[in-house]
């Protein structure tokens, strides 16, 4: 049996409740008020944690990339956009306070070492390695040194790249997430059976990070053995922003959490039986 991981006193692994992460990411569009609304939404519908994305803009992007023309609500350049989407200390201090107040965990996907150190100020419960950075060995080592649970997304990654990352972070205190890195993902490229392959190959909990439209796939992922599911959330998919279209709106989030929480009941114990509730129907309809 795969090992378990303790995230903020919630046990993640087989035979434990699915650990559901609502990724806010950058869907707050630089608004703390919007971020708090999304946190409230995730908590209200029963998610276990919310996740943000944190970047040190000047370290993650080159000067040329930042100076590229790009029209947005924040200005005329790509740098204006990237800086506008980043929360600083005061915003995260309030996020940390608010999450503790209402009782939901939070952490972040950090895209550079300084961002890891930044969120560590708040003693986050875990660190997420995004698919784009699974091959950044120095970042992996830096995150490993925090001794916090590590969640790794595997979109656009080969088995060899995943194995190399695991050589750095190890299997202890690690969760591997099957993922396809398109926004939104096409159903034909979700390949959920990879979850079963991962469970056979890796001695750690396996999760699913989805970017597709709809919710059925997330429930199927849990049926196939995913013990954690991460999905982007938004108040409105038509909002401005690159991740909005691949996100769940409130009603979709509600239904997804409801269905995932019912998977154990749906599957039952596998023993064929006649239920007491069937007996009156049996008596009424059986002729012999």
DOMARLO-170915 format. One record per residue: y, x, z of N, C-alpha, C in turn. Coordinates in pm, 1 decimal. Atoms other than C-alpha are relative to their C-alpha. Layout:
! DOMARLO-170915
REC      n.Y      n.X      n.Z     ca.Y     ca.X     ca.Z      c.Y      c.X      c.Z
REC        Y        X        Z        Y        X        Z        Y        X        Z
...
//
This chain:
! DOMARLO-170915
REC      n.Y      n.X      n.Z     ca.Y     ca.X     ca.Z      c.Y      c.X      c.Z
REC   -119.4     84.2      0.0      0.0      0.0      0.0    124.5     87.8      0.0
REC   -124.2    -76.8      7.1    347.7    127.2    -84.7     69.5      0.0    135.6
REC    -74.5    -11.8   -124.0    565.9    242.5    201.5    112.8   -102.9      5.5
REC   -115.8     87.6    -16.0    851.4     40.1    340.5    124.7     84.1     25.6
REC   -128.4    -64.9    -23.4   1219.2    127.5    367.7     83.3    -92.1     88.9
REC    -84.0     75.5    -91.3   1450.1     19.0    649.5    145.8     14.0    -43.4
REC   -141.2      0.1     40.8   1796.3    -77.9    520.9     76.3    -91.8     94.1
REC    -79.1     80.9    -93.1   2029.3   -191.6    795.6    -85.2    -92.1     84.2
REC     95.5     76.8    -81.1   1731.9   -311.3   1003.6    -69.1   -112.1    -76.8
REC     79.0     90.4     83.8   1592.6   -510.3    712.1   -109.4     83.8    -65.8
REC    112.1    -75.1     53.8   1246.4   -393.6    608.1    -24.8    -42.9   -144.7
REC     20.0     25.4    142.1   1201.1   -364.1    232.1   -134.2     56.9    -40.8
REC    131.8    -43.7     43.2    849.6   -347.8     91.5    -91.5   -117.6    -20.1
REC     97.9    106.1     20.8    539.1   -544.2      7.7    -22.1    -76.9    130.5
REC     26.4     88.8   -113.0    468.5   -840.8    237.9    120.5    -17.3     92.8
REC   -124.2     25.9    -72.9    831.7   -852.1    352.8     91.1    -83.2    -90.5
REC    -90.7     79.8     83.3   1108.1  -1089.6    237.0     71.9     86.7   -102.9
REC    -67.1    -73.6    106.3   1263.6   -983.7    -91.7    142.7     34.6     42.8
REC   -133.5    -47.9    -33.9   1577.9   -776.1    -32.7     90.4    -24.6   -120.7
REC    -83.3     42.3    113.6   1841.7   -939.5   -254.4    139.5     61.0     11.4
REC   -129.2    -67.3      5.2   2148.4   -739.1   -353.7     88.5    -70.4   -103.2
REC    -98.4     55.9     91.8   2451.5   -907.8   -506.0     97.2    112.1    -36.3
REC    -89.5   -108.1     40.2   2631.8   -642.5   -707.0    135.4    -56.1    -40.7
REC   -137.9     32.4     35.5   3006.4   -696.1   -706.1     50.6    102.8    -99.0
REC    -37.0   -105.9     93.2   3052.0   -362.1   -878.8    150.2     10.3    -15.8
REC   -144.7      1.1     26.6   3393.4   -373.6  -1044.9     47.2   -139.4    -40.5
REC    -37.3    136.8     37.0   3395.5   -751.7  -1097.4    112.8    -56.6     86.4
REC   -116.8     41.9    -79.6   3667.8   -774.4   -830.6    130.1     22.5    -76.0
REC   -117.4    -27.3     84.3   3907.3   -645.3  -1101.2    119.0     54.9     79.0
REC   -105.9    -63.7    -76.9   4100.9   -445.5   -844.6     63.8    -87.1    105.5
REC    -56.9     94.8    -96.4   4166.3   -746.4   -619.5    -87.0     -6.3    125.0
REC     72.9      9.5   -126.1   4062.8   -726.0   -254.4    -32.6   -145.2     33.2
REC     24.7    142.8    -22.7   4097.4  -1103.3   -230.0   -121.3    -47.7    -79.9
REC    114.5     36.3     81.9   3853.2  -1145.3   -516.8   -128.1     60.4     56.8
REC    117.4    -65.4    -57.5   3613.9   -895.1   -357.1    -50.7    -78.0    120.9
REC     40.5     73.8   -119.4   3612.3  -1091.8    -32.0    -59.0   -136.5    -35.7
REC     59.0    126.4     45.6   3545.6  -1417.1   -218.3   -143.8     22.0    -47.0
REC    133.9    -30.1     49.4   3244.1  -1255.1   -384.9    -94.0     36.3    114.7
REC     80.2    -30.0   -118.8   3120.8  -1117.5    -51.2    -40.7   -130.0     69.2
REC     27.2    129.6    -64.3   3149.0  -1466.9     98.4   -104.6    -78.6    -78.1
REC     94.8     70.4     86.4   2960.4  -1612.3   -197.8   -141.4     52.9     21.4
REC    131.5    -60.9    -18.0   2673.5  -1366.0   -159.6    -59.0    -35.0    136.2
REC     47.5     32.7   -134.6   2650.9  -1429.4    213.7    -39.6   -146.8     10.4
REC     25.4    144.1     -9.4   2666.9  -1808.4    178.3   -133.6    -37.6    -62.5
REC    123.5     34.8     68.9   2373.6  -1816.1    -64.2   -120.8     81.8     46.4
REC    115.1    -63.7    -63.3   2155.8  -1586.8    146.2    -38.7    136.3    -52.2
REC     29.3   -137.4     41.7   2179.5  -1242.5    -14.4     -0.1     90.8    123.1
REC      8.6    -94.1   -111.4   2100.4   -946.9    208.9    112.5    102.6     -0.5
REC   -101.7   -105.3     10.2   2365.4   -707.2     80.6     86.7    -22.5   -123.0
REC    -84.9     -9.3    118.0   2655.7   -661.6   -157.1     18.1    148.2    -33.1
REC    -15.0   -138.4     43.8   2710.4   -348.3   -361.2    124.2     14.1    -87.0
REC   -117.7    -32.9     80.0   3022.2   -191.2   -505.0    -29.1    125.8    -82.4
REC      6.2   -127.2     71.9   3082.8    102.9   -741.0    120.5     82.5     40.3
REC   -109.6    -87.0    -43.8   3290.6    402.8   -631.9      1.7    126.2    -85.1
REC    -19.4   -118.8     83.1   3431.1    679.1   -850.4    125.5     74.5     43.7
REC   -120.0    -82.6     -5.8   3670.4    968.8   -806.1     40.6     20.3   -145.2
REC    -30.2     13.7    143.3   3838.9    899.9  -1138.4     18.4    134.6    -68.8
REC    -27.3   -129.8     63.6   3961.8   1253.5  -1209.1   -122.7     89.0     -6.5
REC    122.5    -79.7      3.3   3616.4   1397.7  -1136.8   -102.5    -56.5    -98.6
REC    100.8     65.2     84.3   3412.6   1144.7  -1333.1     38.6      4.8   -147.8
REC    -46.0      6.1    138.7   3626.4   1133.2  -1648.1     84.1    123.3    -34.2
REC    -81.2   -111.9     45.1   3783.0   1409.5  -1852.0    144.8    -45.1    -21.9
REC   -141.3     28.3     24.7   4159.1   1432.3  -1905.3     16.5    -75.7   -132.2
REC     -7.5     63.8    131.4   4102.9   1334.0  -2269.0    -44.2   -145.6      6.2
REC     48.1    137.8    -14.2   3903.8   1025.7  -2172.3    103.6    -87.4     69.3
REC    -98.1     77.6    -75.6   4170.2    914.6  -1927.0    125.5    -28.5    -81.4
REC   -121.4     18.4     79.2   4447.9    956.2  -2181.0    -21.4    -86.7   -124.0
REC     27.8     82.9    117.0   4274.1    748.2  -2447.6     71.3   -135.2     10.7
REC    -65.6    132.3     -2.8   4468.3    433.1  -2545.2   -101.2   -111.0     32.0
REC     85.8    114.0    -33.8   4316.0    121.9  -2387.4     85.1   -104.1     71.6
REC    -85.1    106.0    -53.9   4508.9   -197.3  -2327.9    -74.2    -75.8    109.5
REC     58.6     78.8   -108.7   4440.1   -369.4  -1996.0    112.6    -55.2     85.5
REC   -100.1     55.0    -91.2   4614.3   -557.4  -1718.9     64.2    109.4     83.8
REC    -51.1   -109.1    -82.1   4668.9   -219.0  -1552.6     91.0     95.9    -76.8
REC    -84.1    -90.4     75.3   4845.9    -40.6  -1837.9    -50.8     25.3   -140.1
REC     24.6    -28.1    141.3   4811.5    125.8  -2176.0   -113.2     98.6    -26.3
REC    101.4   -104.1     21.1   4547.0    395.0  -2119.2   -128.8    -31.2     75.0
REC    128.0     12.1    -68.6   4185.7    424.0  -2012.8     14.2     41.2    146.0
REC    -23.7    -43.8   -137.1   4307.8    608.9  -1704.2     65.6   -107.3     84.9
REC    -62.9    111.1    -72.3   4530.1    317.5  -1605.1   -104.8   -101.9     43.8
REC    106.9     95.3    -30.1   4226.3     91.1  -1622.1    -91.0     51.3    110.6
REC     94.9    -55.0    -96.4   3992.0    320.2  -1429.7     61.6      9.8    139.6
REC    -66.2    -10.7   -130.5   4244.3    384.4  -1153.0     27.4   -138.3     59.6
REC    -28.5    135.0    -47.7   4332.6     14.7  -1131.6   -120.5    -69.6     60.4
REC    122.7     63.3    -47.9   3970.1    -79.6  -1068.3    -53.6     62.2    128.8
REC     50.5    -69.2   -117.9   3923.4    164.3   -780.7     68.2    -46.5    128.4
REC    -51.1     26.5   -133.1   3962.6     59.7   -419.4     13.4    131.8     76.5
REC    -19.3   -115.3    -84.6   4094.5    314.5   -170.0    -45.9    -25.9    142.2
REC     47.1      6.6   -138.8   4045.2    365.7    202.2     32.3   -134.0     65.2
REC    -39.4    123.6    -68.0   4238.8     60.4    320.6    -80.6   -119.4    -48.2
REC     80.5    111.6     53.9   4052.2   -175.4     88.0   -143.0      5.5     52.4
REC    137.8    -10.4    -48.9   3711.7    -41.1    189.8     -8.3    -17.9    151.1
REC     -3.2     25.6   -144.5   3809.8    -48.3    554.8     -6.6   -149.4     26.2
REC      2.2    144.9    -15.8   3875.1   -421.2    516.5   -133.7    -58.4    -46.8
REC    131.8     44.5     45.9   3553.2   -469.3    315.8   -104.2     23.8    108.3
REC     93.7    -34.0   -106.7   3359.7   -293.2    591.9     16.0    -95.8    118.0
REC    -25.9     91.5   -112.1   3525.3   -505.4    860.1    -48.9   -140.5    -31.1
REC     33.9    136.9     36.5   3472.6   -830.1    672.2   -151.8    -18.9     -9.4
REC    146.1     10.2     10.5   3105.3   -763.1    594.1    -64.6     -3.6    138.4
REC     53.4      0.6   -136.5   3037.7   -685.2    960.1     29.9   -132.6     68.3
REC    -40.4    126.0    -63.0   3225.5   -998.1   1065.5    -91.2   -114.9    -40.2
REC     80.7    113.4     44.6   3021.4  -1236.4    850.8   -149.6     30.2      2.3
REC    140.6    -35.7    -15.0   2694.3  -1042.6    880.1    -74.5     24.4   -129.7
REC     69.4    -38.8    121.7   2606.6   -895.9    542.3     17.1    150.3    -19.1
REC     -4.5   -143.6     22.7   2525.6   -535.5    450.8     80.3     31.3   -126.4
REC    -66.4    -44.4    122.5   2727.3   -337.9    196.2    -25.0    149.5    -20.9
REC      8.1   -141.2     35.6   2694.6     -7.2     15.9     53.8     13.3   -142.0
REC    -61.9    -21.5    130.8   2792.0    143.2   -318.9    -83.2     92.8    -86.7
REC     46.2    -99.6     96.0   2680.9    322.3   -631.1    112.2    102.3    -13.4
REC   -101.6   -105.1      5.8   2869.1    651.3   -607.1    -25.8     88.4   -121.5
REC     12.8    -71.3    125.9   2935.9    836.5   -931.6     34.1    147.6     11.3
REC    -32.2   -141.2    -19.0   3031.3   1172.5   -780.0    -10.6     32.1    149.0
REC     19.5    -44.2   -137.7   3000.3   1378.2   -461.2    111.7    -46.8     92.5
REC   -111.8     41.4    -84.4   3348.6   1297.1   -331.0    -10.6   -147.1     37.3
REC     16.6    142.8    -28.7   3270.8    926.3   -357.5   -108.7    -22.7    103.9
REC    103.9      7.6   -102.7   2951.9    977.0   -155.6     61.3     28.2    136.7
REC    -64.6    -35.0   -126.5   3155.0   1148.4    116.1     97.8   -108.8     43.6
REC    -95.7    106.1    -31.0   3415.6    871.8     94.0    -69.1   -118.1     67.7
REC     64.5    118.3    -58.4   3176.1    582.9    159.5    -75.4     33.4    128.4
REC     66.5    -40.9   -123.7   2996.3    784.2    427.5     91.0    -15.7    120.5
REC    -93.3     25.6   -110.3   3313.3    738.7    636.7    -31.3   -131.5     69.9
REC     27.4    133.2    -52.8   3194.7    381.4    684.2   -146.6    -16.1     42.7
REC    140.2      0.6    -41.6   2835.3    475.7    769.1    -78.9   -108.3    -73.4
REC     69.9     98.7     81.3   2695.3    270.3    481.0   -150.1      5.8     25.6
REC    141.9     12.3    -33.8   2336.9    153.1    513.5    -92.5     65.2   -102.3
REC     83.7    -56.0    106.4   2212.6    306.2    185.3     90.9     55.8   -108.6
REC    -71.2    -48.0    118.5   2313.6    480.8   -135.2    -78.0    -41.0   -124.3
REC     63.0     37.8    126.1   2244.9    356.7   -488.0     33.3    104.1   -106.3
REC    -19.5    -90.9    112.1   2195.5    599.9   -775.9     -5.3    -83.0   -127.2
REC      1.0     80.1    122.4   2300.8    425.5  -1097.8    -80.2     68.7   -109.8
REC     82.0    -53.0    108.9   2092.8    468.6  -1411.4     67.9    116.1    -71.8
REC    -72.9   -102.8     74.4   2365.6    680.0  -1571.5     -8.0    136.5     66.5
REC     -7.0   -126.4    -74.5   2333.0    946.6  -1300.7   -134.4     46.7     53.3
REC    132.0    -37.3    -49.4   1958.6    971.1  -1244.9    -36.4    144.6    -34.4
REC     27.0   -138.4     39.5   1961.1   1310.8  -1420.2    100.0     99.5     60.0
REC    -98.0    -88.0    -64.3   2253.4   1450.1  -1214.5    -61.7     55.9    128.5
REC     78.7    -54.8   -110.1   2044.2   1671.9   -988.3     88.1     36.6    120.1
REC    -87.8    -38.5   -110.5   2337.3   1804.0   -783.1     46.4   -122.2     78.7
REC    -38.9    122.9    -69.4   2451.8   1448.8   -705.1   -117.7    -54.0     80.9
REC    118.7     46.8    -71.8   2096.4   1351.8   -610.4    -21.3     79.9    128.6
REC     16.9    -85.2   -118.8   2076.0   1647.4   -370.4    104.7    -35.5    106.4
REC   -108.1     33.8    -92.1   2410.6   1551.2   -217.1    -29.6   -131.7     71.5
REC     34.5    129.1    -59.2   2296.6   1193.9   -161.0   -119.8     13.8     93.5
REC    117.4    -24.1    -83.8   1961.5   1311.1    -24.0     40.2     55.8    136.0
REC    -43.7    -65.5   -123.4   2147.7   1516.0    237.4     60.2    -97.9    101.0
REC    -54.8     98.9    -93.4   2297.3   1197.2    388.7   -108.3    -59.3     89.6
REC    114.5     57.1    -74.8   1948.1   1097.3    512.6      4.7   -152.1      7.4
REC     -1.8    146.4      8.8   2021.4    738.3    412.9   -103.8    -45.5   -103.1
REC     88.3     52.4    104.7   1785.0    514.1    212.0     64.0     16.4   -137.2
REC    -47.7    -22.8    136.1   1813.5    587.3   -161.2    -63.6   -101.5    -93.6
REC     44.2     97.8     98.5   1789.0    318.1   -428.0     32.9     56.1   -137.3
REC    -19.0    -64.2    129.9   1740.2    447.9   -782.1    -25.3    -99.5   -112.5
REC     19.6     79.5    120.6   1794.8    248.4  -1101.0    -47.9     90.3   -113.3
REC     68.3    -82.9    100.2   1592.9    367.8  -1400.5     30.0    -42.2   -143.4
REC    -34.9     37.3    136.0   1768.7    216.3  -1701.1     22.6    121.7    -87.1
REC    -13.8   -104.8    102.1   1774.8    431.5  -2017.9    -62.3    133.0     42.8
REC     64.9   -120.5    -50.0   1541.8    678.2  -1842.7   -145.9      6.4    -43.4
REC    141.6    -21.1     29.0   1207.3    826.5  -1943.2    -76.2     19.5    130.3
REC     83.2    -25.8   -117.6    916.7    858.8  -1701.6     21.8    142.6     49.2
REC    -20.6   -139.4    -38.2    974.3   1234.0  -1707.3    131.2     16.5     77.7
REC   -128.1     -8.6    -70.5   1338.1   1189.6  -1601.0     -9.3    -63.9    138.2
REC     19.6     65.2   -130.0   1236.2    950.1  -1324.0    -77.6     91.8     93.3
REC     81.8    -90.0    -81.8    970.6   1192.4  -1199.4     81.3    119.0     50.2
REC    -82.6   -114.2    -39.9   1221.5   1478.4  -1193.8     97.1    -39.4    110.1
REC    -89.5     48.8   -105.6   1464.8   1269.8   -988.4    -75.7    -15.2    131.1
REC     79.9     20.3   -120.8   1187.0   1186.2   -744.6    -43.5    131.6     62.7
REC     26.8   -132.3    -56.1   1107.7   1555.3   -706.0    113.5     43.2     92.6
REC   -117.2    -35.3    -80.9   1458.8   1585.4   -561.1     11.0    -89.1    123.3
REC    -25.8     91.6   -112.7   1487.3   1273.4   -343.9   -126.5    -34.8     77.4
REC    125.4     32.9    -67.9   1118.1   1223.9   -258.9    -28.4   -148.9      2.1
REC     41.2    140.2     -6.6    933.1    899.7   -198.2     35.4    -65.0    133.5
REC    -33.9     52.8   -131.3   1016.9    864.6    170.5    141.1    -55.8     -3.1
REC   -132.4     62.1     -8.5   1307.7    621.6    219.1     62.7    -24.7   -137.4
REC    -48.3     19.0    137.1   1332.8    559.4   -157.0    -54.3   -130.3    -57.6
REC     41.9    117.8     75.7   1320.4    241.1   -366.1     34.2     25.1   -146.2
REC    -20.4    -18.6    143.3   1279.7    259.9   -744.9     18.3   -137.0    -64.4
REC    -30.8    127.9     64.9   1434.2    -18.0   -955.1    -23.8      9.5   -150.5
REC     11.6     13.7    145.1   1310.3   -108.3  -1300.6    129.2    -61.4    -50.9
REC   -130.5     42.7     48.6   1618.4   -165.1  -1515.5     11.4     26.6   -149.7
REC    -37.8    -22.3    139.9   1739.5   -203.0  -1874.0    152.9      2.6     -6.0
REC   -144.7    -21.9     -9.1   2092.6    -69.2  -1922.4     76.9    -51.5   -121.1
REC    -86.9     66.3     96.5   2246.2   -316.5  -2164.7     62.3   -120.3     70.0
REC    -79.3     99.1    -73.7   2508.1   -576.2  -2066.2     57.7   -106.1    -94.8
REC    124.3     40.7    -64.9   2379.2   -839.8  -2107.7   -122.9     49.8    -76.4
REC    125.4    -45.2     61.4   2019.2   -736.9  -2175.6    -65.0   -112.9    -78.0
REC     76.6     96.6     78.3   1814.0   -909.1  -2442.0   -134.9    -23.8     67.5
REC    127.2     32.5    -66.2   1507.1  -1088.8  -2309.3   -116.3     84.0    -50.7
REC    110.5    -75.5     59.1   1283.8   -894.9  -2548.3     -4.6    144.5     47.9
REC     -5.1   -138.1    -47.1   1390.2   -568.6  -2380.9     -5.5     10.7    152.5
REC      9.4     -5.5   -146.3   1344.1   -661.9  -2014.0   -126.1     72.9     45.2
REC    125.0    -74.5    -24.3    982.1   -536.2  -2015.4    -39.5     -1.1    147.7
REC     25.5     13.4   -143.3    908.6   -668.8  -1667.0   -135.6     53.3     43.6
REC    130.4    -56.0    -36.6    549.8   -545.4  -1680.1      8.9    145.1     45.6
REC    -20.1   -135.2    -52.1    691.9   -200.0  -1608.6     -6.7     -0.9    153.0
REC      5.7     10.8   -146.6    718.4   -321.7  -1248.0   -141.5     25.4     49.1
REC    139.7    -21.2    -39.2    338.9   -333.0  -1226.3    -40.3    145.2    -19.5
REC     32.0   -140.7     26.2    312.2     13.9  -1380.1     61.3     90.2    107.0
REC    -66.0    -77.5   -105.3    564.3    152.8  -1131.5    -75.7    -13.0    132.5
REC     71.3     21.2   -125.5    370.3     -2.4   -842.3   -130.2     79.7      3.3
REC    122.5    -79.5      7.4     54.8    171.5   -962.0     29.1    150.0     11.5
REC    -29.5   -143.3     11.4    226.8    507.8  -1015.4     70.4     59.2    122.1
REC    -87.5    -57.3   -102.3    476.1    548.4   -730.8    -29.4    -56.0    139.2
REC     30.2     37.3   -137.7    413.2    543.9   -357.1    128.3    -32.3     76.5
REC   -120.7     46.6    -67.5    731.1    362.5   -260.4     27.9   -141.7    -48.0
REC    -30.7    136.0     44.2    876.7     11.3   -284.9     63.2     -0.1   -139.7
REC    -52.1     15.5    135.6    962.6   -110.5   -635.8     88.4   -124.2     -5.3
REC    -92.3    111.6     13.5   1260.1   -330.6   -715.6     34.2    -27.0   -145.2
REC    -44.6     35.7    134.8   1428.2   -487.3  -1016.0    150.8    -17.4     -0.4
REC   -144.1     14.4     19.3   1791.3   -449.3  -1127.2     22.9    -58.2   -138.6
REC     -9.8     70.5    127.3   1873.8   -701.0  -1398.7    142.7    -20.0    -47.2
REC   -130.8     24.2     59.9   2164.2   -743.1  -1639.7     -6.4   -110.0   -105.8
REC     19.6    102.6    101.3   2031.3  -1031.6  -1845.8     71.1   -129.8     38.7
REC    -49.1    133.9    -29.4   2157.2  -1387.5  -1871.8   -115.7    -80.5     59.9
REC    104.4     86.0    -55.8   1969.6  -1645.4  -1667.0    -63.5     58.1    125.0
REC     55.4    -35.5   -131.1   1761.6  -1631.7  -1348.8   -152.5      4.8      3.5
REC    146.5      7.2     -4.2   1395.1  -1692.7  -1441.1    -61.7    138.2      7.4
REC     54.7   -135.9      4.7   1335.6  -1323.9  -1510.9     -2.7     64.1    137.9
REC     -3.7    -59.4   -133.5   1435.8  -1228.0  -1156.3   -113.1    -53.0     87.5
REC    111.7     57.9    -74.3   1180.6  -1467.1  -1008.0   -132.3     57.4    -49.7
REC    121.0    -60.7     56.4    914.1  -1334.0  -1245.3    -16.7    142.2     51.7
REC      6.4   -136.7    -50.9   1001.5   -980.6  -1132.2    -60.7      3.9    139.8
REC     54.0      5.3   -135.8    923.4  -1079.3   -773.3   -148.6    -36.1     -3.2
REC    141.1     35.2     15.0    596.1  -1243.9   -879.8    -82.0    123.0    -40.1
REC     68.3   -120.7     46.7    504.5   -913.7  -1049.8     -2.1    111.6    103.8
REC      8.2    -98.5   -107.4    565.9   -724.2   -727.5    129.9     64.5     43.2
REC   -127.8    -56.2    -43.3    936.3   -639.8   -701.3     32.3    -50.4    140.6
REC    -32.1     40.2   -137.4   1031.7   -638.5   -332.8    150.9      0.5     24.9
REC   -146.2      6.8     -7.2   1404.9   -615.3   -405.5     53.1    -35.2   -137.8
REC    -63.7     39.0    126.2   1625.0   -771.3   -672.9    149.7     20.4     13.1
REC   -144.2    -19.5      5.6   1977.6   -670.5   -766.9     53.7    -66.3   -126.4
REC    -66.4     62.5    114.2   2200.3   -883.3   -990.7    150.5      1.7     21.5
REC   -145.8      8.5     -4.9   2572.1   -868.5  -1072.9     41.3   -144.3     24.6
REC    -50.8    134.8    -24.3   2774.1  -1165.4   -950.8    148.4     -7.7    -38.5
REC   -139.1     25.0     36.3   3105.0  -1318.0  -1056.9     34.4   -144.0     35.1
REC    -42.8    138.4    -17.3   3309.7  -1629.7   -993.5      3.6    -73.6   -133.4
REC    -12.4     61.1    132.9   3342.4  -1687.7  -1368.6    -33.2    106.3   -105.1
REC     41.8    -99.8     99.7   3164.1  -1506.2  -1654.7    104.7     21.7   -108.6
REC   -104.9    -17.9    101.2   3470.1  -1558.4  -1875.9    115.9     84.0     52.6
REC   -104.7    -86.5    -53.2   3683.5  -1343.7  -1645.2      8.3    129.9    -79.9
REC    -17.6   -129.0     66.6   3824.2  -1021.1  -1786.6    -86.1    105.1     68.7
REC     78.0   -109.7    -57.2   3593.5   -720.9  -1738.3   -130.1     22.4    -74.1
REC    116.3    -39.4     80.7   3303.1   -533.7  -1897.0   -132.5    -51.2     54.0
REC    127.5     41.5    -59.1   3033.6   -656.7  -1653.8    -11.3   -150.7     21.3
REC     -1.7    142.8    -33.5   3130.3  -1023.7  -1627.4   -108.0    -79.4    -73.7
REC     93.8     78.7     80.6   2910.3  -1152.6  -1910.5   -144.6     17.2     44.7
REC    136.6    -26.7    -46.6   2600.0   -996.5  -1751.9    -17.5    -36.8    146.9
REC     -0.3     34.5   -142.1   2671.4  -1152.3  -1412.0    -38.2   -145.7     22.5
REC     33.8    136.5    -37.9   2556.4  -1464.2  -1230.4    120.7    -68.3     63.2
REC   -101.7     82.1    -63.1   2805.5  -1735.3  -1147.7    -58.3    -64.0    126.1
REC     48.8     53.1   -127.5   2781.3  -1916.2   -810.4   -125.4    -86.3     -9.2
REC    117.3     86.9      7.0   2533.2  -2183.5   -918.6   -123.9     76.7    -42.0
REC    113.2    -82.3     39.1   2311.6  -1928.8  -1089.2    -50.4     84.2    114.8
REC     40.0    -78.6   -116.9   2312.3  -1710.3   -778.7    -73.4    -86.8    100.7
REC     65.8     91.2    -95.0   2225.1  -2008.3   -559.2   -143.4    -28.3    -41.2
REC    134.1     33.9     47.9   1928.5  -2103.6   -775.0    -92.6    120.9      1.6
REC     85.0   -119.0      0.1   1803.7  -1747.1   -808.8    -49.4     31.9    140.1
REC     40.6    -29.4   -136.9   1804.0  -1685.5   -433.6   -100.9   -103.7     48.3
REC     92.7    107.7    -38.9   1636.7  -2023.8   -376.3   -139.1     24.4    -55.7
REC    130.9    -17.3     64.3   1357.7  -1951.5   -624.8    -72.0    124.9     50.3
REC     62.2   -122.3    -51.3   1298.1  -1593.9   -505.0    -55.5    -23.8    139.9
REC     46.5     26.5   -137.0   1271.2  -1715.1   -145.4   -123.6    -89.4      2.7
REC    116.1     89.1      5.3   1006.2  -1965.6   -257.4   -122.3     61.3    -66.8
REC    111.5    -60.2     73.4    783.6  -1720.7   -447.0   -128.0      4.2     84.3
REC    119.0     -8.5    -86.0    548.0  -1668.4   -151.4    -68.2   -135.6     10.9
REC     56.3    134.2     -8.1    503.4  -2044.6   -116.8    -62.0    -40.7   -133.1
REC     54.3     32.4    131.8    452.9  -2083.8   -492.4   -138.8     62.1    -19.5
REC    124.0    -74.5     27.2    175.1  -1822.9   -500.1   -114.4    -39.2     93.0
REC    104.6     38.5    -93.6    -12.3  -1936.0   -189.5    -91.9    115.1     36.5
REC     93.0   -103.8    -45.7   -316.6  -1752.6    -56.3   -110.8     29.0   -100.9
REC     99.4    -26.2    103.7   -529.7  -1770.2   -372.4   -136.5    -62.5     25.1
REC    128.5     64.4    -31.6   -806.4  -1970.7   -206.9      5.4   -144.7    -47.5
REC      3.4    136.8     52.0   -893.3  -2287.5   -397.4    -45.5    -95.5    108.9
REC     31.0     95.2   -106.4   -893.6  -2584.6   -161.2     50.3   -138.5    -39.6
REC    -52.9    135.1     14.3   -835.9  -2959.7   -142.4     94.0    -23.6    117.7
REC    -99.1     19.8   -105.8   -516.3  -3026.3     53.1     -9.4   -141.4     56.8
REC      1.7    131.1    -64.7   -491.3  -3309.0    301.3     85.8    -99.7    -77.1
REC    -89.5     88.4     75.1   -206.8  -3448.4     93.0    -65.0    -54.3   -126.4
REC     70.4     44.9    119.8   -448.6  -3480.6   -200.0   -104.1   -107.8     29.5
REC    112.7     87.3    -32.3   -707.5  -3687.5    -12.7     25.7   -147.1    -34.9
REC    -22.9    140.3     41.0   -541.5  -4030.9    -57.0     -4.1    -17.7   -151.9
REC      1.8      7.6    146.6   -496.3  -3956.6   -428.7   -143.7     11.3    -49.9
REC    140.4    -17.0     36.2   -857.8  -3841.3   -450.8    -77.1   -131.2     20.8
REC     69.7    125.7    -31.0   -977.4  -4159.2   -285.6     36.0   -108.8    -99.1
REC    -49.5    104.4     89.7   -766.1  -4371.3   -518.2    -51.5     20.3   -143.3
REC     26.3    -24.4    140.9   -847.4  -4203.2   -849.3   -143.2     38.6    -34.6
REC    138.1    -43.3     29.4  -1200.7  -4061.5   -818.4    -92.9   -120.3     -5.6
REC     95.0    110.3     15.6  -1470.0  -4297.5   -943.6   -138.8     37.4     52.0
REC    132.3    -46.9    -43.4  -1768.3  -4083.3   -845.4     16.8    105.0    109.1
//
